[in-house]
Amino acid sequence: RAFCIGTQRWGAVWTGDNSASWEHLEATIPMLLSISIAGVPLVGADVGGFFGNLDEDLLTRWYQAAAFQPFFRAHAHHDTRRREPWLVSNVAMRRIRDAIRLRYSLLPYWYSTFNRQTLSADLVMCPLWTEFPDDTKTFDRDDAFMIGPGLFIHPVVNKDVTSVSLYLPGIHKTMWYDWYTGVSRQSPAHLEYPVSMDTIPIFVKGGSIIPRKERIRRSSSLGVSDPYTLLVALSNQGSAVGELYIDDGYTQAYIDNKQYVLRFFKFRDRKLSCSKGDDVGLYHTGAKIERITVWGITAVKSVHLQSDKVRPRELEYTYDSTIRELIIHRPWLPVQLDWEIVIG
């Protein structure tokens, strides 16, 4: 919780002995954003507060907020009441479990974002103005943030609210997609966004490709061989980019022996391609992609796989014209090979 120049190379930082209060939950966001822009990417706050006791609503909201903070840890003073998620009501436990599961499903995106931070010092938890420096309305917003370039998060940090006032940034008509529905909105936009205890406002930035793993496991290590899902959120120009970084998750072999793989995804002109991110990584993975969701695409008549290394074929899909959502089912495409999907 105390740190100096160079700390970011060696460990995580948290915000110290906070209290179990709505005020301290709200304060976590500007505090963590400040530490992030100071150069420490792995930051978080004690989930639930260190001192004091809290009710189920506050505990639920704290887990929902902390699930989108880089360092995710529940921690409390020994004199406080026990607050493990399995000790609360079934309803609260389900809500907390859903937040944790969502975080774990996004671990491929988190890991890839941290790789980018390692290479180029890009922020992981970002103030809105770092992604939208020409939008002056972001300058005084510290109630929302970005995780990497693709996810907008606005945690609910006040008691008994049924909506939050949020701002979707971007003066150049950025496209934003609601995480829960896939419905798109164009920026800049001020919204009164309805919330329940089950939801936290999340939007995907148009132009992003988000890798995920959706199998539920008891730990991340048990999901190493699980297949990936790609979420492709198209920009106004009908394009998107993303990347996926994979290594063994444990050792320094990615540095010592180049044991990693970096793959780039690009969507343009109704074609989704997978290609090498560099020519250095030597790691082998048998991982495959089991589903691809594309938001913002117009009428679809066919989906065809082209590749010199994978058997070309027509792919199974469904298309919802109401929200312009294409889902490609079970393509089973190897992550490590080059391929291209053409959408007719």
C-alpha positions as CSV (number, residue, x, y, z in Angstrom):
1,R,0.0,0.0,0.0
2,A,3.1,2.2,0.2
3,F,5.2,2.4,-2.9
4,C,8.0,4.2,-4.7
5,I,9.5,4.6,-8.2
6,G,9.9,1.2,-9.7
7,T,7.2,-0.5,-7.7
8,Q,5.2,-1.2,-10.8
9,R,7.8,-3.7,-11.9
10,W,7.3,-6.0,-8.9
11,G,3.9,-6.1,-7.4
12,A,0.4,-4.8,-6.8
13,V,-0.7,-1.7,-4.9
14,W,-3.9,-1.2,-2.9
15,T,-5.3,1.9,-1.4
16,G,-4.7,1.0,2.3
17,D,-7.1,0.5,5.2
18,N,-10.4,1.8,3.8
19,S,-13.8,1.6,5.5
20,A,-16.9,-0.3,4.8
21,S,-18.9,2.7,3.6
22,W,-20.5,3.9,0.4
23,E,-18.3,7.0,0.5
24,H,-15.1,4.8,0.5
25,L,-16.5,2.7,-2.3
26,E,-17.1,5.8,-4.4
27,A,-13.6,7.1,-3.6
28,T,-11.9,4.0,-4.9
29,I,-12.4,5.0,-8.5
30,P,-10.6,8.4,-8.5
31,M,-7.9,7.0,-6.2
32,L,-7.1,4.0,-8.5
33,L,-7.2,6.1,-11.6
34,S,-4.7,8.5,-10.0
35,I,-2.3,5.6,-9.2
36,S,-2.8,4.2,-12.7
37,I,-1.8,7.3,-14.5
38,A,1.2,7.6,-12.1
39,G,2.5,4.4,-13.7
40,V,1.3,1.6,-11.4
41,P,-1.0,-0.7,-13.4
42,L,-1.9,-3.4,-10.9
43,V,-4.0,-1.4,-8.5
44,G,-7.1,-2.2,-6.4
45,A,-8.9,-1.5,-3.1
46,D,-9.9,-3.9,-0.3
47,V,-13.3,-5.3,-1.4
48,G,-15.9,-4.5,1.2
49,G,-13.6,-2.1,3.1
50,F,-11.0,-3.0,5.7
51,F,-12.6,-1.5,8.8
52,G,-16.2,-1.8,9.8
53,N,-19.2,-3.9,8.9
54,L,-21.4,-3.6,5.8
55,D,-24.8,-4.8,4.6
56,E,-25.4,-7.1,1.6
57,D,-26.2,-4.3,-0.9
58,L,-22.9,-2.5,-0.2
59,L,-20.9,-5.8,-0.4
60,T,-22.6,-6.6,-3.7
61,R,-21.9,-3.2,-5.3
62,W,-18.3,-3.4,-4.1
63,Y,-17.8,-6.8,-5.7
64,Q,-19.4,-5.5,-8.9
65,A,-17.1,-2.5,-9.0
66,A,-13.9,-4.3,-8.0
67,A,-14.5,-7.0,-10.6
68,F,-13.4,-4.3,-13.1
69,Q,-10.3,-3.1,-11.1
70,P,-6.9,-4.7,-12.0
71,F,-6.1,-5.9,-8.4
72,F,-9.1,-7.8,-7.1
73,R,-8.9,-8.8,-3.4
74,A,-11.3,-9.1,-0.5
75,H,-9.6,-8.2,2.8
76,A,-10.8,-7.0,6.2
77,H,-9.8,-6.4,9.8
78,H,-10.0,-9.5,12.1
79,D,-12.6,-7.7,14.3
80,T,-15.1,-7.3,11.5
81,R,-17.9,-9.7,10.8
82,R,-17.3,-12.4,8.3
83,R,-18.4,-11.3,4.8
84,E,-17.4,-14.2,2.5
85,P,-19.9,-14.3,-0.4
86,W,-21.2,-17.7,0.7
87,L,-22.3,-16.3,4.0
88,V,-24.8,-13.8,2.6
89,S,-28.3,-14.5,1.3
90,N,-28.7,-16.6,-1.8
91,V,-29.8,-13.6,-3.8
92,A,-26.7,-11.6,-2.9
93,M,-24.5,-14.6,-3.3
94,R,-25.8,-15.0,-6.9
95,R,-25.1,-11.4,-7.7
96,I,-21.6,-11.5,-6.4
97,R,-20.9,-14.8,-8.2
98,D,-22.1,-13.3,-11.4
99,A,-19.7,-10.4,-11.1
100,I,-16.8,-12.7,-10.3
101,R,-17.7,-15.0,-13.2
102,L,-17.8,-12.0,-15.6
103,R,-14.4,-11.0,-14.5
104,Y,-13.0,-14.5,-15.0
105,S,-14.6,-14.7,-18.4
106,L,-12.7,-11.6,-19.4
107,L,-9.3,-12.8,-18.2
108,P,-8.0,-13.2,-21.8
109,Y,-8.8,-9.6,-22.4
110,W,-7.2,-8.6,-19.1
111,Y,-4.1,-10.6,-19.8
112,S,-3.7,-9.2,-23.3
113,T,-4.2,-5.7,-22.0
114,F,-1.5,-6.2,-19.4
115,N,0.8,-7.5,-22.1
116,R,0.2,-4.3,-24.0
117,Q,1.0,-2.3,-20.8
118,T,4.3,-4.2,-20.4
119,L,5.4,-3.5,-24.0
120,S,4.3,0.1,-24.4
121,A,3.1,1.4,-20.9
122,D,-0.5,1.7,-22.2
123,L,-2.8,2.1,-19.2
124,V,-4.9,-0.9,-18.0
125,M,-7.5,1.1,-15.9
126,C,-7.8,4.4,-17.8
127,P,-9.4,7.7,-17.1
128,L,-11.8,8.6,-19.9
129,W,-9.7,11.5,-21.0
130,T,-6.7,9.3,-21.8
131,E,-8.7,7.5,-24.5
132,F,-10.6,10.6,-25.6
133,P,-8.2,13.5,-25.1
134,D,-10.1,15.8,-27.5
135,D,-13.4,15.4,-25.6
136,T,-13.3,18.1,-23.0
137,K,-16.3,16.7,-21.2
138,T,-14.2,13.8,-20.0
139,F,-11.8,16.0,-18.1
140,D,-13.7,16.1,-14.9
141,R,-15.3,12.6,-15.1
142,D,-13.9,10.3,-12.4
143,D,-17.0,8.2,-11.9
144,A,-16.3,6.0,-14.9
145,F,-13.3,4.5,-16.6
146,M,-12.0,2.3,-19.4
147,I,-10.4,-1.1,-19.1
148,G,-7.9,-1.1,-22.0
149,P,-9.2,0.5,-25.2
150,G,-12.4,-1.5,-25.4
151,L,-14.5,-1.6,-22.2
152,F,-16.3,1.4,-20.6
153,I,-17.3,0.8,-16.9
154,H,-19.5,3.0,-14.7
155,P,-19.8,1.3,-11.3
156,V,-22.8,1.9,-9.1
157,V,-21.4,3.4,-5.9
158,N,-24.5,4.9,-4.3
159,K,-27.1,3.3,-2.1
160,D,-30.7,2.5,-3.3
161,V,-30.4,4.0,-6.8
162,T,-32.4,2.8,-9.8
163,S,-30.5,4.7,-12.5
164,V,-27.1,6.4,-13.0
165,S,-26.2,9.4,-15.1
166,L,-23.4,8.5,-17.4
167,Y,-21.6,10.0,-20.3
168,L,-20.4,8.0,-23.3
169,P,-17.4,9.9,-24.7
170,G,-16.2,10.7,-28.1
171,I,-16.8,13.8,-30.2
172,H,-16.3,12.0,-33.4
173,K,-19.4,9.8,-33.2
174,T,-17.9,6.7,-31.5
175,M,-20.2,3.7,-31.5
176,W,-21.0,2.1,-28.1
177,Y,-22.7,-1.2,-27.5
178,D,-24.6,-2.1,-24.3
179,W,-22.9,-5.2,-22.8
180,Y,-26.2,-6.8,-21.9
181,T,-28.2,-6.2,-25.0
182,G,-25.8,-5.4,-27.8
183,V,-27.9,-2.3,-28.6
184,S,-25.8,0.5,-30.0
185,R,-25.6,4.2,-29.2
186,Q,-23.6,6.9,-30.8
187,S,-21.5,9.4,-28.9
188,P,-21.3,11.9,-27.4
189,A,-24.3,10.8,-25.3
190,H,-25.6,11.7,-21.8
191,L,-27.7,8.8,-20.5
192,E,-29.9,8.1,-17.5
193,Y,-29.1,4.4,-17.4
194,P,-31.5,2.2,-15.5
195,V,-29.9,-0.2,-13.0
196,S,-30.9,-2.9,-10.7
197,M,-28.9,-4.7,-8.1
198,D,-28.0,-7.3,-10.8
199,T,-26.4,-4.8,-13.2
200,I,-23.5,-2.5,-13.6
201,P,-23.3,-0.2,-16.7
202,I,-20.8,-1.7,-19.2
203,F,-20.4,-0.6,-22.8
204,V,-18.1,-1.9,-25.5
205,K,-16.4,0.6,-27.7
206,G,-17.1,0.3,-31.4
207,G,-13.9,-0.8,-33.2
208,S,-12.9,-3.3,-30.5
209,I,-12.5,-7.1,-30.5
210,I,-12.7,-8.6,-27.0
211,P,-11.5,-12.2,-26.4
212,R,-13.2,-14.1,-23.7
213,K,-13.5,-17.6,-22.2
214,E,-17.1,-18.5,-21.1
215,R,-16.7,-22.0,-19.6
216,I,-17.2,-21.8,-15.8
217,R,-14.2,-23.4,-13.9
218,R,-13.2,-23.5,-10.2
219,S,-9.9,-21.7,-11.1
220,S,-8.4,-20.0,-14.1
221,S,-5.7,-22.7,-14.3
222,L,-8.4,-25.4,-15.0
223,G,-9.5,-23.4,-18.0
224,V,-6.2,-23.2,-19.8
225,S,-7.3,-25.5,-22.6
226,D,-10.8,-24.0,-22.8
227,P,-11.9,-22.5,-26.2
228,Y,-12.2,-18.7,-26.8
229,T,-15.1,-16.5,-27.7
230,L,-14.6,-13.3,-29.7
231,L,-16.8,-10.3,-29.4
232,V,-16.4,-8.0,-32.4
233,A,-18.0,-4.6,-31.9
234,L,-17.9,-2.6,-35.2
235,S,-17.1,1.1,-35.5
236,N,-19.2,3.4,-37.7
237,Q,-16.8,2.5,-40.5
238,G,-17.6,-1.2,-40.0
239,S,-14.1,-2.1,-38.7
240,A,-12.6,-3.4,-35.5
241,V,-9.2,-4.6,-34.2
242,G,-8.1,-6.6,-31.2
243,E,-5.4,-8.9,-30.0
244,L,-4.9,-12.0,-27.9
245,Y,-1.7,-12.8,-25.9
246,I,-1.1,-16.3,-24.5
247,D,1.8,-17.7,-22.5
248,D,2.1,-20.5,-19.8
249,G,0.7,-18.1,-17.1
250,Y,3.3,-19.1,-14.5
251,T,7.0,-18.8,-15.5
252,Q,9.4,-16.3,-17.0
253,A,9.7,-18.5,-20.1
254,Y,8.0,-15.7,-22.1
255,I,11.0,-13.6,-21.5
256,D,13.8,-16.2,-21.3
257,N,12.8,-18.4,-24.1
258,K,10.2,-16.4,-26.1
259,Q,7.5,-18.8,-25.0
260,Y,4.4,-16.7,-25.9
261,V,2.1,-16.2,-28.8
262,L,0.5,-12.9,-29.9
263,R,-2.3,-12.9,-32.4
264,F,-4.0,-10.0,-34.1
265,F,-7.6,-9.9,-35.1
266,K,-8.9,-7.4,-37.7
267,F,-12.4,-6.8,-39.1
268,R,-12.6,-4.8,-42.3
269,D,-14.7,-4.9,-45.5
270,R,-16.9,-7.6,-43.9
271,K,-13.9,-9.9,-43.4
272,L,-12.5,-11.1,-40.0
273,S,-8.9,-12.2,-40.1
274,C,-6.5,-13.7,-37.6
275,S,-2.8,-13.2,-38.1
276,K,0.6,-13.1,-36.3
277,G,1.2,-10.3,-33.9
278,D,5.0,-10.8,-34.2
279,D,7.5,-13.3,-35.5
280,V,9.3,-13.8,-32.2
281,G,6.9,-15.8,-30.0
282,L,7.6,-19.6,-30.0
283,Y,4.8,-20.8,-27.7
284,H,2.5,-23.5,-29.0
285,T,-1.2,-23.5,-28.1
286,G,-3.9,-25.8,-29.3
287,A,-6.6,-23.3,-28.3
288,K,-9.5,-22.8,-30.6
289,I,-12.4,-20.3,-31.1
290,E,-15.8,-21.8,-30.4
291,R,-18.0,-18.7,-31.1
292,I,-17.8,-15.3,-32.7
293,T,-20.3,-12.5,-32.1
294,V,-20.3,-9.5,-34.3
295,W,-22.3,-6.4,-33.3
296,G,-23.3,-3.7,-35.7
297,I,-23.2,-5.6,-39.0
298,T,-25.9,-5.2,-41.7
299,A,-27.7,-7.9,-43.6
300,V,-25.9,-11.3,-43.6
301,K,-26.5,-13.9,-46.4
302,S,-23.5,-16.2,-45.9
303,V,-20.4,-16.8,-43.7
304,H,-17.4,-18.5,-45.4
305,L,-14.1,-19.5,-44.0
306,Q,-11.0,-19.0,-46.1
307,S,-7.5,-20.3,-45.2
308,D,-4.5,-22.1,-46.5
309,K,-4.1,-23.9,-43.2
310,V,-7.6,-24.6,-42.2
311,R,-10.2,-26.4,-44.4
312,P,-12.3,-23.8,-46.2
313,R,-16.1,-24.2,-45.5
314,E,-19.4,-22.5,-44.9
315,L,-19.9,-21.7,-41.2
316,E,-23.0,-22.1,-39.2
317,Y,-24.5,-18.8,-38.0
318,T,-27.6,-16.9,-36.8
319,Y,-28.4,-13.3,-37.5
320,D,-30.7,-10.9,-35.6
321,S,-31.5,-7.9,-37.9
322,T,-33.2,-6.1,-35.0
323,I,-29.9,-5.4,-33.1
324,R,-27.7,-6.2,-36.1
325,E,-26.0,-9.2,-34.3
326,L,-24.3,-12.0,-36.0
327,I,-23.3,-15.1,-34.1
328,I,-21.0,-17.7,-35.7
329,H,-21.5,-21.0,-34.0
330,R,-18.7,-23.6,-33.4
331,P,-16.2,-22.6,-36.1
332,W,-13.5,-24.3,-34.0
333,L,-10.7,-22.1,-35.5
334,P,-7.2,-22.6,-34.2
335,V,-6.0,-19.5,-32.6
336,Q,-2.4,-20.0,-33.7
337,L,-3.1,-20.3,-37.4
338,D,-3.9,-17.6,-40.0
339,W,-7.5,-17.6,-41.3
340,E,-10.1,-15.2,-42.7
341,I,-13.9,-15.3,-42.5
342,V,-15.8,-13.6,-45.3
343,I,-19.3,-12.4,-44.6
344,G,-21.6,-12.1,-47.6
